[in-house]
Amino acid sequence: RDLHYPLRRQRQMCIRDSSVIDALGNIGSRNTIQSLIDLLREANPMLAEPACRAILKIGERNKINVFNDYADVLLTPVLESIAGESNAEYSDLLAFQINLNPSRAVLKSLFSKSEHIPSALLVTMINQVKGEASLLKEIQLATENPDDWVSYTAIEALSDFSPDEAAPILLQLLDKERETTVIAAIKTSVKMKLDAAKPKLESLSKADSEDIKALATDALKLM
């Protein structure tokens, strides 16, 4: 017989209240993570969001990457929470975890909900890709994000990939009508010394936009 069962059962019953779960997150003891993970495994939709938030708070306080340790249980409710109402505190907690070098699989899962993720968090995610080939598609999609900050960051991130990987994407971006996209693509092409971009830059040096024309002309001198 499990002599610890009554105590464990009592603890599990206690954390079935969202206010208690919030308190556990604020206390920040890493010893409570497993109990909160067990609660998530029960798939109670009313408690999933507070349990996720509590776990993320504990991870922040103890500087531990809870995503990498509990991705199989934590990612689905976290992604569902992201898709809900925007929450600044929740976004900050997620950003902290992302800055702890999450696995590529974790990043790929987060990118799958990019349309629901705040721009600041997306930028943090993009900066963690660091040329990982398995995430090139996610970066390419981010270059088309309607937020200029996100798209510009994604285009800059292409410089971390190999020229063979980045060139086809940059050449397409140089043909876009969106001025911020073209500017970022020119700068990234120069940074990568991308010879394949020279014909596009020659054309852009005759563009109607004075900013594009000047930038493309200077870029050709630096290539």
Backbone as a chain_set.jsonl record, in Angstrom:
{"seq": "RDLHYPLRRQRQMCIRDSSVIDALGNIGSRNTIQSLIDLLREANPMLAEPACRAILKIGERNKINVFNDYADVLLTPVLESIAGESNAEYSDLLAFQINLNPSRAVLKSLFSKSEHIPSALLVTMINQVKGEASLLKEIQLATENPDDWVSYTAIEALSDFSPDEAAPILLQLLDKERETTVIAAIKTSVKMKLDAAKPKLESLSKADSEDIKALATDALKLM", "coords": {"N": [[0.842, -1.198, 0.0], [0.484, 2.243, -0.738], [1.881, 4.399, 1.343], [2.144, 7.09, 1.217], [0.048, 8.028, -0.213], [-2.394, 9.238, 0.921], [-1.457, 11.809, 1.719], [-0.452, 12.822, -0.685], [-2.79, 12.819, -2.183], [-4.305, 14.648, -0.738], [-2.841, 16.979, -1.226], [-3.167, 17.226, -4.004], [-5.919, 17.695, -4.118], [-6.044, 20.173, -2.897], [-4.847, 21.9, -4.744], [-6.713, 22.298, -6.654], [-7.988, 24.64, -6.886], [-8.083, 27.763, -8.425], [-7.027, 30.07, -7.227], [-5.313, 29.047, -5.328], [-3.501, 27.811, -7.002], [-2.426, 30.061, -8.296], [-1.169, 31.199, -6.104], [0.804, 29.302, -5.578], [2.39, 29.664, -7.821], [3.305, 32.257, -7.343], [4.754, 31.893, -5.005], [6.811, 30.262, -5.922], [8.273, 27.845, -5.645], [10.252, 25.26, -6.86], [9.652, 22.687, -6.236], [6.976, 22.279, -6.45], [6.344, 22.026, -9.072], [5.97, 19.481, -10.288], [3.532, 18.614, -9.23], [1.811, 20.483, -10.364], [2.172, 19.899, -13.044], [1.094, 17.337, -13.065], [-1.526, 18.052, -12.623], [-2.112, 19.353, -15.03], [-2.019, 17.186, -16.712], [-4.41, 15.993, -16.195], [-6.109, 17.363, -17.714], [-7.989, 19.448, -17.178], [-9.939, 21.954, -18.26], [-10.58, 24.361, -16.979], [-8.562, 24.868, -15.216], [-6.206, 24.808, -16.573], [-4.984, 27.131, -17.747], [-4.271, 28.841, -15.457], [-2.555, 26.991, -14.216], [-0.507, 26.635, -16.111], [0.506, 29.242, -16.151], [1.43, 29.46, -13.519], [3.453, 27.515, -13.516], [5.202, 28.631, -15.39], [5.914, 30.947, -14.004], [7.287, 29.841, -11.841], [9.375, 28.68, -13.235], [10.637, 31.003, -14.163], [11.445, 32.251, -11.748], [13.254, 30.373, -10.765], [14.977, 30.15, -12.836], [14.849, 28.067, -14.762], [14.367, 25.969, -17.603], [11.354, 25.232, -18.328], [9.9, 24.468, -20.526], [11.532, 22.787, -22.121], [11.804, 20.652, -20.381], [9.231, 19.748, -19.874], [7.751, 19.62, -22.233], [5.959, 17.884, -23.537], [3.647, 17.922, -22.021], [3.163, 20.584, -21.374], [3.172, 22.297, -23.627], [0.805, 22.209, -25.312], [-1.438, 23.283, -23.724], [-0.289, 25.812, -23.259], [-0.062, 26.883, -25.838], [-2.771, 27.012, -26.458], [-3.542, 28.912, -24.605], [-2.137, 31.127, -25.524], [-3.523, 31.594, -27.841], [-5.791, 32.654, -26.849], [-7.074, 35.494, -25.045], [-4.918, 38.328, -25.169], [-2.216, 38.673, -22.924], [-0.164, 40.54, -21.001], [1.571, 39.864, -18.884], [1.71, 37.091, -19.154], [2.892, 36.895, -21.669], [5.401, 38.003, -21.103], [6.418, 36.074, -19.362], [6.57, 33.898, -21.079], [8.446, 34.903, -22.891], [10.717, 34.972, -21.285], [11.196, 32.225, -20.957], [11.711, 31.516, -23.62], [14.072, 32.854, -24.059], [15.785, 31.219, -22.749], [16.978, 29.428, -24.406], [15.219, 27.394, -25.864], [14.286, 24.12, -27.136], [14.475, 23.162, -30.637], [12.134, 21.955, -31.443], [10.263, 22.96, -29.646], [10.277, 25.703, -30.326], [9.322, 25.497, -32.958], [6.722, 24.6, -32.511], [5.672, 26.803, -31.137], [5.864, 28.765, -33.129], [3.895, 27.85, -34.785], [1.604, 28.983, -33.904], [1.797, 31.604, -34.57], [0.172, 33.653, -35.543], [-1.342, 34.41, -33.423], [0.36, 35.395, -31.559], [1.895, 37.961, -29.653], [3.725, 40.768, -31.036], [6.217, 41.469, -29.836], [6.933, 39.115, -28.54], [7.132, 37.386, -30.7], [9.349, 38.478, -32.016], [11.327, 37.895, -30.131], [11.295, 35.104, -30.342], [12.136, 34.771, -33.017], [14.747, 35.735, -32.845], [15.934, 33.686, -31.494], [16.233, 31.639, -33.251], [18.577, 31.489, -34.836], [19.802, 30.61, -37.272], [19.015, 27.968, -37.582], [18.391, 25.328, -39.628], [16.063, 23.78, -39.793], [14.081, 25.512, -39.126], [13.789, 27.363, -41.076], [11.606, 27.725, -42.798], [9.721, 28.796, -41.052], [10.883, 31.248, -40.463], [10.84, 32.4, -42.995], [8.065, 32.697, -43.373], [7.61, 34.546, -41.376], [8.805, 36.788, -42.432], [6.83, 37.91, -43.904], [5.081, 38.961, -42.152], [2.572, 41.243, -41.037], [3.357, 43.199, -39.235], [5.848, 45.566, -39.155], [8.124, 45.51, -37.518], [8.386, 42.819, -36.786], [8.613, 41.539, -39.337], [10.904, 42.808, -40.374], [12.846, 42.022, -38.507], [12.826, 39.266, -38.988], [13.768, 39.168, -41.623], [16.342, 40.176, -41.276], [17.301, 38.058, -39.748], [17.741, 36.108, -41.622], [20.36, 36.307, -42.399], [21.755, 34.665, -40.753], [21.571, 32.191, -41.809], [22.785, 29.855, -44.306], [24.177, 31.048, -47.435], [23.048, 29.63, -49.616], [20.626, 28.81, -48.541], [19.396, 31.205, -47.772], [19.449, 32.958, -49.997], [17.433, 32.46, -52.152], [15.102, 33.329, -50.852], [15.672, 35.99, -50.131], [16.0, 37.148, -52.658], [13.409, 37.05, -53.624], [12.212, 38.762, -51.805], [13.356, 41.184, -52.458], [11.899, 41.956, -54.603], [9.506, 42.808, -53.653], [6.734, 45.066, -52.988], [6.462, 46.395, -50.631], [8.044, 48.803, -48.807], [9.654, 48.773, -46.45], [10.274, 46.091, -46.315], [11.857, 45.698, -48.623], [14.011, 47.383, -48.033], [15.096, 46.129, -45.748], [15.801, 43.694, -46.936], [17.742, 44.498, -48.781], [19.778, 45.434, -47.06], [20.378, 43.077, -45.673], [21.26, 41.465, -47.757], [23.616, 42.811, -48.453], [25.046, 42.478, -46.083], [25.492, 39.737, -46.201], [27.041, 39.622, -48.408], [25.945, 38.939, -50.924], [26.226, 37.845, -53.987], [24.367, 37.054, -55.883], [22.347, 38.848, -55.629], [22.997, 41.155, -56.95], [22.017, 41.843, -59.65], [19.343, 42.482, -59.026], [19.746, 44.61, -57.282], [20.902, 46.442, -59.009], [18.703, 47.078, -60.566], [17.045, 48.183, -58.6], [18.465, 50.43, -57.975], [17.543, 52.273, -59.664], [15.06, 52.879, -58.853], [11.805, 54.347, -58.129], [11.434, 55.281, -55.556], [13.255, 57.381, -53.517], [14.664, 56.699, -51.242], [15.022, 53.899, -51.487], [16.432, 53.847, -53.898], [18.836, 55.232, -53.227], [19.837, 53.57, -51.203], [20.182, 51.111, -52.543], [22.066, 51.848, -54.442], [24.269, 52.503, -52.817], [24.614, 49.99, -51.7], [25.517, 48.41, -53.828], [28.086, 49.401, -54.111], [29.264, 48.361, -51.898], [29.284, 45.659, -52.205]], "CA": [[0.0, 0.0, 0.0], [1.235, 3.492, -0.822], [1.665, 5.143, 2.58], [2.154, 8.522, 0.925], [-1.12, 8.363, -1.031], [-3.305, 10.242, 1.52], [-0.847, 13.134, 1.694], [-0.405, 13.271, -2.074], [-4.168, 13.074, -2.597], [-4.724, 15.898, -0.109], [-2.173, 18.068, -1.934], [-3.799, 17.357, -5.306], [-7.221, 18.317, -3.924], [-5.836, 21.573, -2.534], [-4.447, 22.743, -5.871], [-7.786, 22.354, -7.638], [-8.556, 25.978, -6.825], [-7.18, 28.624, -9.193], [-6.325, 31.005, -6.347], [-4.201, 28.293, -4.727], [-2.515, 27.635, -8.073], [-1.749, 31.356, -8.438], [-0.295, 31.376, -4.939], [1.96, 28.435, -5.775], [3.252, 30.325, -8.796], [3.935, 33.413, -6.718], [5.757, 31.39, -4.051], [7.92, 29.955, -6.817], [9.071, 26.67, -5.288], [10.329, 24.291, -7.952], [9.142, 21.404, -5.753], [5.548, 22.149, -6.771], [6.146, 21.897, -10.521], [5.451, 18.17, -10.662], [2.103, 18.568, -8.892], [1.11, 21.288, -11.364], [2.215, 19.114, -14.284], [0.093, 16.275, -12.894], [-2.832, 18.685, -12.798], [-2.286, 19.559, -16.472], [-2.27, 15.88, -17.341], [-5.827, 15.667, -16.005], [-6.802, 18.091, -18.792], [-9.107, 20.253, -16.688], [-9.818, 23.212, -19.008], [-10.729, 25.508, -16.108], [-7.344, 25.092, -14.44], [-5.019, 24.7, -17.42], [-4.295, 28.415, -17.906], [-3.556, 29.221, -14.236], [-1.473, 26.04, -13.95], [0.588, 27.001, -17.017], [1.093, 30.504, -15.694], [2.172, 29.175, -12.295], [4.674, 26.795, -13.885], [6.101, 29.597, -16.027], [6.435, 31.81, -12.941], [8.29, 29.067, -11.102], [10.534, 28.58, -14.118], [11.334, 32.294, -14.17], [12.098, 32.488, -10.456], [14.357, 29.428, -10.576], [15.797, 30.174, -14.049], [14.872, 26.735, -15.369], [13.613, 25.895, -18.844], [10.281, 24.256, -18.119], [9.459, 23.97, -21.828], [12.336, 21.64, -22.544], [11.628, 19.532, -19.448], [7.842, 19.264, -19.832], [7.114, 20.027, -23.489], [4.867, 16.98, -23.912], [2.452, 18.266, -21.255], [2.999, 22.025, -21.209], [3.042, 23.077, -24.857], [-0.561, 22.315, -25.824], [-2.212, 24.319, -23.013], [0.335, 27.118, -23.452], [-0.468, 27.352, -27.164], [-4.185, 27.362, -26.372], [-3.624, 30.155, -23.851], [-1.662, 32.187, -26.418], [-4.585, 31.855, -28.807], [-6.86, 33.369, -26.172], [-6.869, 36.924, -24.885], [-3.531, 38.73, -24.958], [-1.91, 38.941, -21.528], [1.214, 41.03, -20.984], [2.362, 39.076, -17.935], [1.903, 35.77, -19.754], [3.864, 37.075, -22.747], [6.716, 38.205, -20.483], [6.862, 34.783, -18.835], [6.959, 33.096, -22.238], [9.689, 35.465, -23.428], [11.799, 34.52, -20.413], [11.482, 30.834, -21.303], [12.295, 31.471, -24.959], [15.456, 33.325, -23.937], [16.592, 30.16, -22.123], [17.364, 28.493, -25.473], [14.349, 26.228, -25.977], [14.603, 23.199, -28.222], [13.914, 23.533, -31.942], [10.751, 21.468, -31.498], [9.455, 23.911, -28.887], [10.136, 26.9, -31.152], [8.458, 25.189, -34.108], [5.348, 24.556, -32.009], [5.258, 28.175, -30.847], [5.679, 29.456, -34.408], [2.652, 27.379, -35.41], [0.531, 29.866, -33.432], [2.351, 32.951, -34.707], [-0.86, 34.661, -35.801], [-1.933, 34.802, -32.141], [1.431, 35.762, -30.636], [2.249, 39.39, -29.701], [4.915, 41.057, -31.84], [7.446, 41.435, -29.025], [7.261, 37.713, -28.297], [7.576, 36.84, -31.982], [10.72, 38.948, -32.241], [12.167, 37.089, -29.245], [11.374, 33.774, -30.937], [12.959, 34.865, -34.231], [16.146, 35.917, -32.443], [16.447, 32.428, -30.954], [16.358, 30.634, -34.318], [20.042, 31.427, -35.003], [20.242, 29.87, -38.445], [18.615, 26.559, -37.539], [17.801, 25.032, -40.941], [14.718, 23.21, -39.67], [13.14, 26.597, -38.858], [13.865, 28.338, -42.165], [10.253, 27.995, -43.291], [9.064, 29.676, -40.088], [11.453, 32.582, -40.65], [10.317, 32.913, -44.262], [6.693, 33.146, -43.12], [7.672, 35.743, -40.53], [9.177, 37.952, -43.25], [5.597, 38.453, -44.47], [4.222, 39.421, -41.066], [2.143, 42.629, -41.262], [4.064, 44.109, -38.335], [7.163, 45.86, -39.724], [9.164, 45.101, -36.573], [8.536, 41.362, -36.906], [9.112, 41.181, -40.667], [12.273, 43.307, -40.499], [13.691, 41.133, -37.696], [12.915, 37.978, -39.678], [14.65, 39.333, -42.789], [17.707, 40.25, -40.723], [17.671, 36.726, -39.261], [18.172, 35.284, -42.762], [21.819, 36.36, -42.511], [22.323, 33.567, -39.953], [21.494, 30.963, -42.597], [23.777, 29.786, -45.377], [23.74, 31.757, -48.653], [22.17, 28.774, -50.423], [19.303, 28.787, -47.921], [18.813, 32.546, -47.673], [19.4, 33.685, -51.272], [16.138, 32.435, -52.859], [14.116, 34.122, -50.114], [16.043, 37.405, -50.243], [15.736, 37.595, -54.032], [11.966, 37.29, -53.707], [11.888, 39.934, -50.982], [13.809, 42.387, -53.165], [10.872, 42.289, -55.597], [8.252, 43.196, -52.988], [6.364, 46.483, -53.049], [6.544, 46.954, -49.273], [9.348, 49.459, -48.767], [10.457, 48.301, -45.321], [10.75, 44.753, -46.682], [12.956, 45.85, -49.583], [15.149, 47.974, -47.31], [15.702, 45.074, -44.924], [16.4, 42.697, -47.827], [18.98, 45.092, -49.312], [20.781, 45.449, -45.995], [20.779, 41.697, -45.389], [22.045, 41.012, -48.912], [24.949, 43.407, -48.307], [25.711, 41.814, -44.956], [25.883, 38.395, -46.622], [27.83, 39.736, -49.646], [25.205, 38.038, -51.788], [26.432, 38.215, -55.386], [23.147, 36.785, -56.651], [21.432, 39.979, -55.484], [23.48, 42.321, -57.693], [21.091, 42.291, -60.704], [18.184, 43.116, -58.388], [20.195, 45.89, -56.747], [21.062, 47.333, -60.162], [17.369, 47.536, -60.924], [16.531, 49.019, -57.516], [19.187, 51.709, -57.971], [16.774, 53.163, -60.555], [13.686, 52.854, -58.346], [11.144, 55.64, -57.925], [11.668, 55.693, -54.179], [14.599, 57.929, -53.317], [15.332, 55.919, -50.178], [15.426, 52.624, -52.079], [17.449, 54.139, -54.91], [20.094, 55.564, -52.556], [20.315, 52.395, -50.478], [20.636, 50.12, -53.515], [23.307, 52.381, -55.038], [25.33, 52.302, -51.818], [24.806, 48.541, -51.524], [26.346, 47.926, -54.928], [29.459, 49.796, -53.835], [29.771, 47.544, -50.781], [29.244, 44.232, -52.534]], "C": [[0.882, 1.255, 0.0], [0.922, 4.344, 0.408], [1.603, 6.647, 2.354], [0.895, 8.965, 0.172], [-2.039, 9.403, -0.385], [-2.754, 11.658, 1.457], [-0.821, 13.688, 0.278], [-1.806, 13.629, -2.568], [-4.672, 14.402, -2.017], [-4.119, 17.103, -0.831], [-2.813, 18.311, -3.293], [-5.164, 18.03, -5.187], [-7.08, 19.801, -3.643], [-5.558, 22.444, -3.752], [-5.493, 22.747, -6.979], [-8.53, 23.69, -7.592], [-7.581, 26.931, -7.492], [-6.423, 29.607, -8.321], [-5.149, 30.329, -5.662], [-3.098, 28.087, -5.759], [-1.726, 28.923, -8.286], [-0.764, 31.578, -7.298], [0.964, 30.522, -5.076], [2.939, 29.057, -6.773], [3.983, 31.501, -8.189], [4.993, 33.005, -5.695], [7.008, 30.946, -4.8], [8.779, 28.757, -6.457], [9.06, 25.652, -6.421], [9.793, 22.922, -7.537], [7.669, 21.198, -6.099], [5.295, 21.952, -8.269], [5.49, 20.575, -10.884], [3.96, 18.046, -10.353], [1.28, 19.347, -9.909], [1.093, 20.581, -12.718], [1.188, 17.983, -14.216], [-1.309, 16.828, -13.096], [-3.124, 18.926, -14.278], [-2.61, 18.247, -17.173], [-3.732, 15.457, -17.19], [-6.714, 16.414, -16.991], [-8.076, 18.781, -18.315], [-9.031, 21.629, -17.34], [-9.913, 24.458, -18.134], [-9.426, 25.861, -15.385], [-6.078, 25.101, -15.289], [-4.251, 26.021, -17.506], [-3.596, 28.869, -16.624], [-2.41, 28.275, -13.899], [-0.26, 26.34, -14.823], [1.294, 28.26, -16.529], [1.934, 30.286, -14.439], [3.498, 28.473, -12.599], [5.684, 27.744, -14.522], [6.703, 30.558, -14.998], [7.526, 31.107, -12.143], [9.557, 28.912, -11.933], [11.335, 29.86, -14.146], [12.104, 32.508, -12.875], [13.324, 31.609, -10.276], [15.291, 29.341, -11.787], [15.962, 28.777, -14.651], [13.967, 26.732, -16.596], [12.551, 24.815, -18.707], [9.751, 23.717, -19.444], [10.224, 22.716, -22.226], [12.096, 20.428, -21.659], [10.233, 18.916, -19.538], [7.068, 19.603, -21.106], [5.893, 19.166, -23.814], [3.556, 17.339, -23.21], [2.131, 19.754, -21.341], [2.656, 22.763, -22.492], [1.599, 23.262, -25.324], [-1.38, 23.348, -25.056], [-1.615, 25.708, -23.139], [-0.082, 27.708, -24.793], [-1.943, 27.75, -27.178], [-4.373, 28.682, -25.624], [-3.173, 31.334, -24.699], [-2.767, 32.589, -27.379], [-5.772, 32.594, -28.19], [-6.56, 34.856, -26.078], [-5.402, 37.227, -24.594], [-3.318, 39.117, -23.501], [-0.439, 39.309, -21.428], [2.098, 40.204, -20.056], [2.689, 37.711, -18.533], [2.959, 35.842, -20.853], [5.28, 37.245, -22.19], [7.275, 36.894, -19.95], [7.312, 33.866, -19.973], [8.278, 33.585, -22.823], [10.881, 35.022, -22.598], [12.195, 33.09, -20.762], [12.163, 30.729, -22.66], [13.745, 31.93, -24.949], [16.369, 32.314, -23.25], [16.934, 29.058, -23.128], [16.487, 27.236, -25.517], [14.762, 25.348, -27.156], [13.969, 23.682, -29.517], [12.448, 23.106, -32.039], [9.809, 22.418, -30.771], [9.218, 25.177, -29.71], [9.186, 26.663, -32.325], [6.988, 25.163, -33.673], [4.827, 25.956, -31.72], [5.001, 28.956, -32.139], [4.37, 29.045, -35.082], [1.449, 28.225, -34.995], [0.917, 31.331, -33.619], [1.292, 34.028, -34.92], [-1.515, 35.159, -34.511], [-0.902, 35.369, -31.162], [1.763, 37.246, -30.762], [3.58, 39.607, -30.413], [6.208, 40.942, -31.043], [7.892, 40.003, -28.766], [7.741, 37.037, -29.58], [9.018, 37.237, -32.29], [11.701, 38.153, -31.372], [12.367, 35.693, -29.815], [12.297, 33.77, -32.154], [14.443, 34.957, -33.87], [16.759, 34.653, -31.847], [16.651, 31.364, -32.03], [17.824, 30.414, -34.692], [20.484, 30.496, -36.141], [19.909, 28.393, -38.439], [17.824, 26.212, -38.807], [16.375, 24.513, -40.85], [13.652, 24.271, -39.422], [13.16, 27.674, -39.955], [12.477, 28.702, -42.685], [9.528, 28.967, -42.365], [9.581, 31.107, -40.215], [10.935, 33.199, -41.942], [8.886, 33.433, -44.09], [6.68, 34.435, -42.302], [8.08, 36.977, -41.321], [7.95, 38.622, -43.864], [4.633, 38.956, -43.406], [3.819, 40.881, -41.285], [2.816, 43.649, -40.347], [5.49, 44.322, -38.858], [8.302, 45.396, -38.817], [9.452, 43.607, -36.718], [9.157, 40.998, -38.254], [10.57, 41.62, -40.848], [13.245, 42.41, -39.731], [13.892, 39.786, -38.381], [13.848, 38.059, -40.883], [16.106, 39.436, -42.332], [18.2, 38.873, -40.288], [18.115, 35.798, -40.388], [19.688, 35.278, -42.914], [22.501, 35.282, -41.684], [22.3, 32.238, -40.701], [22.587, 30.978, -43.668], [23.277, 30.569, -46.589], [22.797, 30.924, -49.516], [20.745, 28.744, -49.87], [18.613, 30.152, -48.012], [18.579, 33.216, -49.021], [18.038, 33.635, -51.966], [15.078, 33.3, -52.174], [14.407, 35.611, -50.265], [15.765, 37.947, -51.643], [14.242, 37.863, -54.236], [11.586, 38.566, -52.953], [12.299, 41.235, -51.665], [12.812, 42.833, -54.229], [9.569, 42.785, -54.972], [7.992, 44.696, -53.118], [6.498, 47.176, -51.685], [7.949, 47.508, -49.032], [10.227, 48.96, -47.624], [11.029, 46.912, -45.596], [11.951, 44.845, -47.613], [14.196, 46.415, -48.895], [15.865, 46.917, -46.481], [16.401, 44.033, -45.789], [17.695, 43.209, -48.443], [20.086, 45.011, -48.269], [21.288, 44.04, -45.672], [21.608, 41.122, -46.53], [23.471, 41.55, -48.848], [25.72, 42.713, -47.196], [26.239, 40.443, -45.349], [26.782, 38.404, -47.862], [27.241, 38.824, -50.721], [25.313, 38.479, -53.246], [25.169, 38.044, -56.229], [22.168, 37.959, -56.603], [21.818, 41.167, -56.355], [22.543, 42.757, -58.824], [19.851, 42.993, -60.133], [18.566, 44.501, -57.862], [20.405, 46.911, -57.865], [19.713, 47.926, -60.56], [16.815, 48.506, -59.879], [17.25, 50.372, -57.432], [18.53, 52.725, -58.906], [15.312, 53.252, -60.114], [13.116, 54.26, -58.188], [11.39, 56.179, -56.515], [13.105, 56.177, -54.009], [15.366, 57.14, -52.268], [15.862, 54.593, -50.73], [16.563, 52.84, -53.078], [18.814, 54.402, -54.262], [20.687, 54.343, -51.859], [20.872, 51.347, -51.433], [21.951, 50.558, -54.169], [24.483, 52.189, -54.084], [25.644, 50.823, -51.63], [25.71, 47.966, -52.609], [27.813, 48.263, -54.714], [30.111, 48.93, -52.759], [29.86, 46.072, -51.1], [30.605, 43.754, -53.073]], "O": [[1.911, 1.296, 0.675], [-0.153, 4.935, 0.51], [1.08, 7.389, 3.186], [0.702, 10.16, -0.053], [-2.436, 10.358, -1.052], [-3.491, 12.602, 1.174], [-1.123, 14.859, 0.052], [-1.989, 14.615, -3.281], [-5.359, 15.172, -2.688], [-4.787, 18.119, -1.028], [-2.988, 19.46, -3.701], [-5.537, 18.837, -6.039], [-7.899, 20.602, -4.093], [-5.982, 23.599, -3.797], [-5.207, 23.147, -8.107], [-9.59, 23.834, -8.201], [-6.39, 26.924, -7.178], [-5.284, 29.952, -8.636], [-4.111, 30.952, -5.437], [-1.913, 28.177, -5.441], [-0.505, 28.89, -8.438], [0.339, 32.083, -7.506], [2.06, 30.965, -4.731], [4.155, 28.985, -6.595], [5.157, 31.723, -8.486], [6.006, 33.686, -5.535], [8.128, 31.218, -4.369], [9.914, 28.661, -6.923], [7.999, 25.234, -6.885], [9.509, 22.086, -8.394], [7.17, 20.074, -6.049], [4.156, 21.736, -8.683], [4.562, 20.541, -11.692], [3.211, 17.444, -11.123], [0.182, 18.928, -10.278], [0.107, 20.66, -13.451], [0.495, 17.708, -15.196], [-2.174, 16.163, -13.666], [-4.251, 18.727, -14.73], [-3.393, 18.22, -18.122], [-4.23, 14.65, -17.975], [-7.91, 16.144, -17.097], [-9.115, 18.706, -18.971], [-8.139, 22.408, -17.005], [-9.384, 25.507, -18.502], [-9.216, 27.009, -14.993], [-4.992, 25.372, -14.777], [-3.029, 26.045, -17.359], [-2.427, 29.251, -16.683], [-1.396, 28.708, -13.352], [0.876, 26.309, -14.35], [2.523, 28.328, -16.499], [3.018, 30.853, -14.305], [4.531, 28.797, -12.015], [6.878, 27.673, -14.231], [7.869, 30.939, -15.109], [8.553, 31.7, -11.813], [10.669, 28.999, -11.412], [12.565, 29.828, -14.154], [13.271, 32.898, -12.895], [14.323, 32.042, -9.702], [16.258, 28.579, -11.788], [17.067, 28.363, -15.003], [12.936, 27.404, -16.625], [12.813, 23.635, -18.941], [9.206, 22.614, -19.481], [9.631, 21.711, -22.618], [12.174, 19.293, -22.131], [10.061, 17.718, -19.311], [5.862, 19.845, -21.055], [4.895, 19.681, -24.319], [2.476, 17.087, -23.746], [0.962, 20.14, -21.376], [1.926, 23.754, -22.457], [1.214, 24.371, -25.696], [-1.974, 24.225, -25.683], [-2.352, 26.694, -23.127], [-0.416, 28.89, -24.88], [-2.319, 28.719, -27.838], [-5.253, 29.474, -25.963], [-3.749, 32.418, -24.614], [-2.933, 33.767, -27.696], [-6.644, 33.095, -28.9], [-5.871, 35.412, -26.933], [-4.731, 36.489, -23.873], [-4.146, 39.812, -22.913], [0.433, 38.494, -21.732], [3.236, 39.882, -20.397], [3.819, 37.236, -18.426], [3.815, 34.963, -20.96], [6.238, 36.698, -22.735], [8.472, 36.631, -20.071], [8.305, 33.149, -19.849], [9.128, 32.782, -23.206], [11.944, 34.727, -23.146], [13.382, 32.774, -20.854], [13.092, 29.939, -22.831], [14.557, 31.449, -25.74], [17.58, 32.519, -23.173], [17.151, 27.906, -22.752], [16.966, 26.138, -25.236], [15.49, 25.78, -28.049], [13.048, 24.499, -29.506], [11.626, 23.801, -32.637], [8.688, 22.655, -31.223], [8.092, 25.67, -29.785], [8.354, 27.512, -32.646], [6.117, 25.651, -34.392], [3.674, 26.266, -32.021], [4.037, 29.717, -32.23], [3.803, 29.812, -35.861], [0.405, 28.192, -35.646], [0.417, 32.201, -32.906], [1.484, 35.179, -34.528], [-2.166, 36.204, -34.505], [-1.257, 35.779, -30.057], [1.901, 37.744, -31.88], [4.453, 38.74, -30.396], [7.189, 40.377, -31.528], [9.088, 39.71, -28.771], [8.653, 36.211, -29.546], [9.807, 36.422, -32.768], [12.78, 37.782, -31.833], [13.474, 35.155, -29.78], [13.135, 32.88, -32.305], [15.287, 34.331, -34.512], [17.98, 34.563, -31.712], [17.189, 30.295, -31.743], [18.26, 29.273, -34.847], [21.414, 29.704, -35.989], [20.474, 27.635, -39.228], [16.732, 26.733, -39.03], [15.563, 24.776, -41.736], [12.458, 23.981, -39.494], [12.611, 28.761, -39.775], [12.21, 29.867, -42.978], [8.809, 29.854, -42.827], [8.816, 32.064, -40.091], [10.624, 34.39, -41.981], [8.545, 34.496, -44.609], [5.837, 35.307, -42.515], [7.744, 38.096, -40.934], [8.022, 39.772, -44.296], [3.502, 39.334, -43.714], [4.66, 41.685, -41.686], [2.838, 44.84, -40.659], [6.251, 43.363, -38.989], [9.334, 44.939, -39.307], [10.608, 43.186, -36.766], [10.121, 40.234, -38.306], [11.375, 40.88, -41.414], [14.322, 42.078, -40.226], [14.99, 39.229, -38.361], [14.624, 37.138, -41.137], [16.995, 38.843, -42.943], [19.38, 38.556, -40.441], [18.796, 34.804, -40.135], [20.246, 34.347, -43.494], [23.685, 35.005, -41.879], [22.933, 31.271, -40.277], [23.23, 32.002, -43.897], [22.068, 30.737, -46.752], [21.847, 31.46, -50.086], [19.779, 28.663, -50.628], [17.417, 30.244, -48.289], [17.615, 33.965, -49.177], [17.524, 34.689, -52.343], [14.257, 33.929, -52.842], [13.495, 36.404, -50.5], [15.337, 39.092, -51.788], [13.865, 38.798, -54.943], [10.748, 39.344, -53.408], [11.661, 42.27, -51.471], [12.877, 43.967, -54.704], [8.633, 43.141, -55.687], [8.912, 45.486, -53.33], [6.631, 48.397, -51.61], [8.927, 46.761, -49.053], [11.424, 48.746, -47.815], [12.136, 46.595, -45.163], [12.948, 44.15, -47.416], [15.311, 45.963, -49.155], [17.091, 46.82, -46.51], [17.469, 43.541, -45.428], [18.646, 42.445, -48.611], [21.198, 44.571, -48.564], [22.479, 43.84, -45.43], [22.555, 40.373, -46.293], [24.424, 40.832, -49.153], [26.901, 42.399, -47.348], [27.304, 40.028, -44.891], [27.232, 37.354, -48.32], [27.955, 38.039, -51.346], [24.588, 39.371, -53.69], [24.936, 38.798, -57.174], [21.267, 38.054, -57.436], [21.032, 42.105, -56.485], [22.29, 43.955, -58.954], [19.374, 43.977, -60.697], [17.794, 45.452, -57.987], [20.122, 48.097, -57.694], [19.601, 49.117, -60.85], [16.198, 49.516, -60.218], [16.713, 51.336, -56.888], [18.916, 53.894, -58.933], [14.44, 53.644, -60.89], [13.859, 55.239, -58.122], [11.536, 57.385, -56.316], [14.052, 55.457, -54.324], [16.574, 56.937, -52.392], [17.005, 54.215, -50.473], [17.539, 52.09, -53.089], [19.827, 53.856, -54.7], [21.894, 54.111, -51.919], [21.919, 50.758, -51.165], [22.835, 49.737, -54.417], [25.562, 51.763, -54.496], [26.798, 50.447, -51.425], [26.568, 47.13, -52.33], [28.689, 47.487, -55.098], [31.333, 48.782, -52.71], [30.456, 45.31, -50.339], [30.759, 42.578, -53.402]]}, "num_chains": 1, "name": "protein.A"}
